[in-house]
Amino acid sequence: MGLFLWVFPESGILDYGYATLDSLFSTAPYLFMFLVPAITMRSLAEERKEGTFELLLTRPLADWQIVLGKYFACVVLVLFALLPTLVYYYSVYQLGSPQGNIDTGGVTGSYIGLFLLGASFAAIGLFASSVSKNQIIAFTIAVFLCFFFYSGFDSLSQLLSLQSLDLQNLGITQHYQSVSRGVLDTRDLAYFIILTGLFICLTLFVLNRQRQKPLKDRILITSAVVLIALGILSGATFTRFDFTKEKRFTISPVTRNIMKRLKGPVKVTVYLQGDNFPADLKRLQRATRDMLIDLRAYSNDRVQFEFIDPLAQIKGLPDEQQKKMYDSLEAKGIVGENRAAKTDNGVSQLLIFPEALVKFGDREIAVNLLQTRIGLSDEEIANNSIQNLEYSFSSAIKKVSTNGKPIIGFTEGHHELTDLQLNDAMKSLSDGYNVGRINLKTIPLTVLLKMQLLVIPKPDTKFSEVEKFKIDQYLMRGGRVLWAIDQVSAELDSLRGHGGEQMSFPKQLDLDDQLFTYGVRINYDLIADMSCAQIPLSTGMVGGQAQIQMLPWLYYPLFISVSKNPVVKNLDAIRSEFASTIDTLATKNVKKTILLTSSPYSKKLSAPHLLSLQAVEQEPNPKDFLSTPKTVAVLLEGKFKSDFQNRPLPEGLNENVPILPQSVPTKMIVISDGDVFKSQVGSDGSPYPLGYDHYMQRNFGNKTLLLNIADYMTDDSGLIELRAREIKIRLLNRARIRSEKLYWQVVNTISPLGLLVIFAIFQHYLRKRKYAH
């Protein structure tokens, strides 16, 4: 065991890099398959072979007392076999960064799972020892039965003809994996008790048959009734005990309600599977499996899942079929990405698919499991991704399984973003929402009120008083609004078409007074930020061909949120174009939360302002840009004052609408960039995915931001709040591992064996002293 956990790199704790004993609890079952049968093989077989069993029967003991005595003796030996592994816990405790950075509660729960497994194997081994007088045969039977109950039912459940029977529930693996995480589910506990009781009863039955006693044994019948009753009770109701420190396996009430309301089976296919994954991806893979186990438990097995390695399926195919497979996966939202992985030979590129596909009936949604973010280490990215798993899966399952979709309307009629530019934004939202375009000039307020969210995406012309009135009274009656507003007219394509220079002017949208009343003001300026995206520019001609170079464009800021609000927590950078600053105003009954800001190295330029592409030739001086971050996105929640309070109905309104002076509790989000939800369009006229910069060839967090906003604004169940949960990163001290690796390998390989030898000598001494006279 010590070699597997501390020397061999594939399963080694030191190479894994995390302060956890997961490797122990995943490896120990296979060791127990041989260790426990070796302990139990002589318990009854040797007694019967030597003829001492008949002598034992002359004692004033019932058969069940003899069997239980043998069983508990074996269980005690299993327990003593576990004690030396506490050396591993001590070592990880010492090597934690900081020292002691190990989840003791989670380890305790995992040891409970390992003890239950050993106790079940002991009952199986005792039964095997009762059916043969030959201890080698008893050992062989016990190993086979232990292996079959641990892995056999899982293998049988993969057969096409047996997949609908859920045979994996009869096997040990599913229940042990659940408990070994540090979570004790009463159904798993009942399973181990029933399995143990079953084989103890079978042992009694075999002994009765060998002695030709009547089968109507009162103890056997009573035990069978108790085990059946326990199985029925555990299926009807259950509770769970989460021993982990952060209660990371405690599912929120919101998610439980979603799982309980499922009206049919949900199939989750996880594509994050493969060989030679680095430690952070292995941790994310295990956490994904753990989360799906929990969702399956609370859905009464309606949620089923499987892990698939798409590369293993694709590798053997011809090139043409490989391309079709990749295209098929991409059409479903399963997109591979290259990942650098450290190996013994250096760094190699690894193709991974960090997505899952959630399917309910004929509807399916892709779930991104890996929450990347600029500036974070692989361990921090994995930790953020794990924190987001419950929200990602719960949100996806709710969307695919719910019939009545919320309605989201994107305004048109003011030269807003086109359908092509909004293609991926609307397509991404359509998985969980009914999405369409609306014209505020023609839509009645009664129809507008049926929408859960109104999106105003980069209008370019003035709003009429009637349109402003409809927005205002929609808000007063509880409607939610997402404003994505450009206050300054500036476009890169237009700049290129005017010789590389153009004056940026303030737009005349006539929304200032309305937003001011609600508590926010978008200023007529532009943000120049040293944290920015790059654009392609021609830097000269070589051989008659233009030389294109990617250069930073200060007016395309990248916004990285430091807010803990679930809308933006742990989001990757948000790409923007020609954003402005936002001021928040003191407004009664309205709470304001800053969602996005510029970097500390940014400045604002008041409009009108001359924009020139020649500015990229000048290296910006950080001292000129150093200032406080500028607000670019703000969430407002509360009771808003109407902009039409004490005013007559606007002329041209064709419906009789009473003016509400104050809103019911509602919310809005204001973003000072209209391009934040715009997809880039390729030269062939097809749109790229939202947030993908095809010049820089990288994804930004714009799509996730939009989906989070939609969830936050339309769902009052608190589901989005799951994004706020925190899980602590528990790493090993890499510096100590490098300098002390050999020492800890020797300690953890030799010490457990030494403890066993000391125990054996001590036990031999006690027996010798006891029977010396």
Long-range contacts (C-beta under 8 A, 24 or more apart in sequence): 1-27, 1-28, 1-31, 1-85, 1-752, 2-748, 2-749, 2-750, 2-752, 2-753, 3-749, 5-88, 5-748, 6-88, 6-744, 6-745, 6-748, 6-749, 7-745, 7-749, 13-88, 13-92, 13-732, 14-95, 14-732, 14-737, 14-741, 14-744, 14-745, 15-279, 16-279, 16-282, 17-279, 17-379, 17-731, 17-732, 17-734, 18-279, 18-283, 18-730, 18-731, 18-732, 19-92, 19-93, 19-95, 19-96, 19-97, 19-101, 19-102, 19-730, 19-731, 19-732, 20-92, 20-102, 20-103, 20-106, 20-730, 21-88, 21-89, 21-92, 21-102, 21-107, 21-110, 22-286, 24-85, 24-88, 25-110, 25-113, 25-114, 25-180, 26-180, 28-85, 28-114, 28-117, 29-114, 29-117, 29-150, 29-172, 29-176, 32-78, 32-114, 32-117, 32-118, 32-121, 32-146, 33-121, 33-143, 33-146, 33-147, 33-150, 34-143, 35-78, 35-81, 36-74, 36-78, 36-118, 36-121, 36-122, 36-124, 36-125, 36-142, 36-146, 37-121, 37-124, 37-125, 37-128, 37-138, 37-139, 37-142, 37-143, 37-146, 38-139, 39-74, 39-77, 39-78, 39-81, 39-122, 39-125, 40-74, 40-122, 40-125, 40-126, 40-128, 40-129, 40-138, 40-142, 41-125, 41-128, 41-129, 41-135, 41-136, 41-138, 41-139, 41-142, 42-129, 42-135, 42-138, 43-70, 43-73, 43-74, 43-125, 43-126, 43-129, 44-70, 44-126, 44-129, 44-130, 44-138, 44-203, 44-207, 45-129, 45-130, 45-132, 45-133, 45-134, 45-135, 45-137, 45-138, 46-135, 48-133, 49-133, 49-134, 49-135, 62-219, 63-204, 63-207, 63-208, 63-219, 64-204, 64-219, 67-126, 67-200, 67-203, 67-204, 67-207, 68-200, 70-126, 71-122, 71-123, 71-126, 71-200, 74-122, 74-125, 74-126, 75-118, 75-119, 75-122, 78-115, 78-118, 78-119, 78-121, 78-122, 79-115, 79-118, 80-759, 81-118, 81-756, 82-111, 82-114, 82-115, 82-118, 83-755, 84-751, 84-752, 84-753, 84-755, 84-756, 85-752, 87-747, 87-748, 87-751, 87-752, 87-755, 88-748, 91-744, 91-747, 91-748, 92-732, 95-732, 95-733, 95-736, 95-737, 95-744, 96-730, 96-731, 96-732, 96-733, 97-731, 97-732, 97-733, 97-734, 99-733, 101-728, 101-730, 101-731, 102-730, 103-182, 103-244, 103-245, 103-246, 103-730, 104-245, 105-182, 105-243, 105-244, 105-245, 106-181, 106-182, 106-243, 106-244, 106-245, 107-182, 108-182, 108-243, 109-179, 109-181, 109-182, 109-183, 109-184, 109-241, 109-242, 109-243, 109-244, 110-179, 110-180, 110-181, 110-182, 112-179, 112-184, 112-243, 113-176, 113-178, 113-179, 113-180, 113-181, 113-184, 113-188, 114-180, 116-176, 116-179, 116-188, 116-189, 116-192, 117-172, 117-176, 117-192, 119-192, 119-196, 120-149, 120-172, 120-192, 120-195, 120-196, 120-199, 121-146, 122-196, 123-195, 123-196, 123-197, 123-198, 123-199, 123-200, 123-203, 124-149, 124-199, 126-199, 126-200, 126-203, 127-199, 127-200, 127-202, 127-203, 127-206, 130-203, 130-206, 130-207, 130-210, 131-206, 149-195, 150-176, 166-301, 169-301, 174-293, 177-289, 177-293, 178-293, 178-297, 181-244, 181-249, 181-290, 181-293, 182-242, 182-243, 182-244, 182-249, 183-240, 183-241, 183-242, 183-243, 183-244, 183-249, 183-294, 184-240, 184-241, 184-243, 185-238, 185-239, 185-240, 185-297, 186-234, 186-238, 186-239, 186-240, 187-234, 187-235, 187-238, 187-297, 189-234, 190-230, 190-231, 190-233, 190-234, 191-234, 193-227, 193-230, 194-227, 194-230, 194-231, 197-223, 197-226, 197-227, 198-227, 201-227, 238-297, 240-297, 245-728, 246-726, 246-727, 246-728, 248-386, 248-727, 249-290, 249-294, 251-294, 251-295, 251-298, 251-390, 252-390, 252-718, 252-722, 254-394, 254-717, 254-718, 254-719, 254-721, 254-722, 255-295, 255-298, 255-390, 255-394, 255-719, 255-722, 256-298, 257-717, 258-394, 258-397, 258-398, 258-401, 258-719, 259-295, 259-298, 259-299, 259-302, 259-303, 259-397, 260-298, 260-299, 260-300, 261-401, 262-299, 262-302, 262-303, 262-397, 262-401, 263-401, 264-302, 264-360, 264-361, 264-401, 265-302, 265-303, 265-304, 265-360, 266-299, 266-302, 266-303, 266-304, 266-358, 266-359, 266-360, 266-397, 266-400, 266-401, 267-304, 267-305, 267-306, 267-358, 267-359, 267-360, 268-292, 268-303, 268-304, 268-305, 268-306, 268-356, 268-357, 268-358, 268-359, 268-393, 269-305, 269-306, 269-308, 269-356, 269-357, 269-359, 270-305, 270-306, 270-307, 270-308, 270-356, 270-369, 271-307, 271-308, 271-309, 271-310, 271-329, 271-334, 271-353, 271-354, 271-355, 271-356, 271-357, 272-307, 272-352, 272-353, 272-354, 272-355, 272-356, 272-369, 272-370, 273-307, 273-308, 273-309, 273-310, 274-309, 274-311, 274-312, 274-350, 274-352, 275-309, 276-341, 276-343, 276-350, 277-341, 277-350, 277-352, 278-339, 278-341, 278-342, 278-350, 278-378, 280-378, 280-379, 280-381, 280-382, 281-339, 281-352, 281-354, 281-382, 283-382, 283-386, 284-354, 284-369, 284-370, 284-382, 284-385, 284-386, 287-386, 287-389, 288-356, 288-369, 288-389, 291-389, 291-390, 291-393, 292-393, 295-393, 295-394, 295-397, 303-397, 310-334, 310-336, 310-353, 311-351, 311-353, 329-353, 332-357, 332-364, 332-366, 333-357, 333-365, 333-366, 334-366, 356-393, 358-393, 358-396, 358-397, 358-400, 359-400, 360-397, 360-400, 360-401, 361-400, 363-400, 363-431, 364-400, 365-396, 365-399, 365-400, 365-431, 365-432, 367-392, 367-393, 367-396, 368-392, 368-704, 371-570, 371-571, 371-572, 371-704, 372-572, 372-699, 373-560, 373-570, 373-571, 373-572, 373-573, 373-701, 374-558, 374-560, 374-572, 374-573, 375-560, 379-729, 379-731, 380-729, 383-727, 383-729, 384-570, 386-727, 387-570, 387-723, 387-725, 387-726, 387-727, 388-570, 388-723, 390-722, 390-725, 391-566, 391-719, 391-720, 391-722, 391-723, 394-719, 394-722, 395-432, 395-711, 395-719, 395-720, 398-432, 398-719, 399-431, 399-432, 400-431, 400-432, 402-432, 405-432, 405-433, 405-434, 406-432, 406-433, 406-434, 406-452, 406-453, 406-714, 406-715, 407-433, 407-434, 407-435, 407-436, 407-450, 407-451, 407-452, 407-453, 408-433, 408-434, 408-435, 408-436, 408-451, 408-452, 408-453, 408-454, 408-455, 408-710, 408-714, 409-435, 409-436, 409-437, 409-438, 409-448, 409-451, 409-453, 409-454, 409-455, 410-435, 410-436, 410-437, 410-438, 410-455, 410-457, 411-437, 411-438, 411-439, 411-440, 411-454, 411-455, 411-456, 411-457, 411-459, 412-437, 412-438, 412-439, 413-439, 413-440, 413-441, 414-459, 414-460, 414-461, 414-462, 414-463, 414-509, 415-459, 415-460, 415-461, 416-456, 416-457, 416-458, 416-459, 416-460, 416-674, 417-457, 417-458, 417-674, 417-675, 417-677, 417-678, 420-679, 420-681, 420-685, 420-687, 421-678, 421-679, 421-681, 421-687, 422-457, 422-677, 422-678, 422-679, 423-679, 423-687, 424-679, 424-687, 424-688, 424-689, 424-690, 424-703, 425-457, 425-677, 425-678, 425-679, 425-690, 425-703, 425-706, 428-690, 428-703, 428-706, 428-707, 429-706, 429-707, 429-710, 432-710, 433-710, 433-714, 440-466, 440-467, 440-470, 440-471, 441-466, 441-467, 443-470, 444-654, 444-655, 445-470, 445-473, 445-474, 445-655, 445-657, 446-655, 448-474, 448-479, 449-474, 449-477, 449-479, 451-479, 452-479, 452-480, 452-713, 452-714, 453-479, 453-480, 453-481, 453-482, 453-710, 453-713, 453-714, 454-479, 454-480, 454-481, 454-482, 455-481, 455-482, 455-484, 455-677, 456-481, 456-482, 456-483, 456-484, 456-485, 457-484, 457-674, 457-677, 457-678, 458-484, 458-485, 458-486, 458-674, 458-675, 458-678, 459-485, 459-509, 459-674, 460-486, 460-489, 460-507, 461-509, 462-508, 462-509, 462-510, 463-509, 463-510, 463-511, 464-650, 464-652, 465-650, 465-651, 465-652, 466-650, 466-651, 466-652, 466-653, 468-510, 468-511, 468-514, 468-643, 468-650, 469-644, 469-649, 469-650, 469-653, 469-657, 471-514, 472-514, 472-642, 472-643, 472-644, 473-642, 473-644, 473-657, 473-659, 473-660, 475-518, 475-640, 475-663, 475-666, 475-668, 476-640, 476-642, 476-660, 476-661, 476-662, 476-663, 476-664, 477-660, 477-663, 477-664, 478-663, 478-664, 478-665, 478-666, 479-666, 480-666, 480-667, 480-668, 480-713, 480-714, 481-668, 481-669, 482-668, 482-669, 482-671, 482-709, 482-713, 483-515, 483-668, 483-669, 483-670, 483-671, 484-671, 484-673, 484-674, 484-676, 484-677, 485-509, 485-511, 485-522, 485-670, 485-671, 485-672, 485-673, 485-674, 486-578, 486-580, 486-672, 486-673, 486-674, 486-675, 487-522, 487-523, 487-524, 487-525, 487-580, 487-607, 487-672, 488-524, 488-525, 488-526, 488-578, 488-580, 488-607, 488-609, 490-526, 490-555, 490-578, 490-611, 491-578, 492-535, 492-553, 492-577, 495-611, 495-613, 496-613, 500-612, 500-613, 500-614, 501-610, 501-611, 501-612, 501-613, 501-614, 502-610, 502-611, 503-608, 503-609, 503-610, 503-611, 504-578, 504-607, 504-608, 504-609, 504-610, 504-611, 505-607, 505-608, 506-607, 506-608, 513-643, 514-643, 515-670, 516-585, 517-640, 517-641, 517-642, 517-643, 518-587, 518-590, 518-636, 518-640, 518-641, 518-643, 518-668, 519-584, 519-585, 519-586, 519-587, 519-590, 519-592, 519-636, 519-640, 520-582, 520-583, 520-584, 520-585, 520-592, 520-634, 520-636, 520-670, 521-582, 521-583, 521-584, 521-585, 522-580, 522-581, 522-582, 522-670, 522-672, 523-580, 523-581, 523-582, 523-583, 523-604, 523-672, 524-580, 524-606, 524-607, 525-580, 525-581, 525-604, 525-605, 525-606, 525-607, 525-609, 526-555, 526-578, 526-579, 526-580, 526-604, 526-605, 526-607, 526-609, 527-555, 527-557, 527-579, 527-580, 527-581, 527-598, 527-602, 527-603, 527-604, 527-605, 527-630, 527-632, 528-554, 528-555, 528-557, 528-602, 528-603, 528-604, 528-605, 528-625, 529-554, 529-557, 529-558, 529-598, 529-599, 529-601, 529-602, 529-625, 530-554, 530-599, 530-601, 530-602, 530-620, 530-622, 530-625, 531-557, 531-558, 531-560, 531-573, 531-598, 531-599, 531-601, 531-602, 532-556, 532-557, 532-558, 533-557, 533-558, 533-575, 533-693, 533-696, 534-695, 534-696, 535-695, 536-695, 537-613, 537-616, 550-695, 550-696, 551-616, 552-616, 553-616, 554-615, 554-620, 555-611, 557-598, 557-599, 557-602, 557-632, 558-599, 558-700, 559-596, 559-597, 559-598, 559-632, 559-633, 560-599, 561-595, 561-596, 561-597, 562-597, 563-593, 563-594, 563-595, 563-596, 564-724, 565-593, 565-595, 565-635, 565-724, 566-708, 566-712, 566-720, 566-721, 566-722, 566-723, 566-724, 567-595, 567-635, 567-669, 567-705, 567-708, 567-709, 567-712, 567-720, 567-723, 568-595, 568-596, 568-633, 568-705, 568-708, 569-723, 569-724, 570-723, 571-701, 571-704, 571-705, 571-708, 572-699, 572-700, 572-701, 572-704, 573-700, 573-701, 574-676, 574-700, 574-701, 574-702, 574-705, 575-676, 575-691, 575-693, 575-700, 575-702, 576-632, 576-673, 576-675, 576-676, 577-673, 577-675, 577-678, 578-673, 578-675, 579-632, 579-672, 579-673, 580-604, 580-632, 580-672, 580-673, 581-630, 581-631, 581-632, 581-672, 582-630, 582-631, 582-632, 582-633, 582-634, 582-670, 582-672, 583-631, 584-631, 584-634, 587-640, 587-641, 588-641, 589-638, 589-639, 589-640, 589-662, 590-636, 590-637, 590-638, 590-639, 590-640, 591-636, 591-637, 591-638, 592-634, 592-635, 592-636, 593-634, 593-635, 593-636, 593-637, 594-631, 594-633, 594-634, 595-633, 595-634, 595-635, 595-669, 596-631, 596-632, 596-633, 596-671, 597-629, 597-630, 597-631, 597-632, 598-629, 598-630, 598-632, 599-629, 600-626, 600-627, 600-628, 600-629, 601-625, 601-626, 601-627, 602-627, 602-629, 602-630, 603-627, 604-630, 632-671, 632-672, 632-673, 633-669, 633-670, 633-671, 633-672, 634-669, 634-670, 635-667, 635-668, 635-669, 636-667, 636-668, 636-669, 636-670, 637-665, 637-666, 637-667, 638-665, 638-666, 638-667, 639-663, 639-664, 639-665, 639-666, 640-666, 640-668, 667-713, 669-709, 669-713, 676-702, 676-705, 677-702, 677-706
